[in-house]
Amino acid sequence: MASGVLGWSPNVFWKSTPHEFFASLEERTKSNSPDDKSDSEEDFAQFRQKLERANVI
């Protein structure tokens, strides 16, 4: 799931916490919902930036 759905490398997956992994899946699910996709994509991008700043991805 992490590599296919989230596009994470194995290294990123093993460095992440369970909370980060499930939060990422939740955000990805929201970004794929048909409701106001542009807002969800922006939220996911912001979340991804937070993970990058925390050196998770």
N, C-alpha and C positions, 0 to 999 in steps of 0.2 A: 504494500500500500504506500509506504513512504516514498519509494522510488517511482512507482507508477502514477499514483494520484497526485502526490505533492512535488514530484520531481527532485526529491532529495537523493543525494549519494548515500551509500552505506555509512560512510564516515559521519555525515551529518546526522543520520538517524541514530547512530550509537552514542553521539554526543548529546542528543536531546533528552529531555526529561519526559516522562509519560504525560505530564501536563502540557508541555509544548507540542508534543505529537498530537494529542487529542484536540487541543485548541486549534492547531493547524488544520486538522481534518474538519473541524466545525466551521472554520472560516472558509475553507475550500467549498464545503457544501453550501454555505450561504452565497458564495460568489457564483455558484452554478445554478442558483434558484432563478426562476423566471421573473421574480419580483424585483424591479428596479436594479438591474444588473450593474449599471455604472457605479452606484453607491457601494455595492458589495465588492466590486473589483477594487475600488479605491480603499475600502476597509482592509481587504486582503493585502494590498500593496503596503499599506501602513504597518500592518501586522508583520509582514515579511521583513520590512526595514528594521523593526524592533528586534527580530530574531537575528538579523545580520549584525546589528550593533552589539548584540550579546554573544556574538561569535558562535551561534548555533548553526547558521547556514552561511 
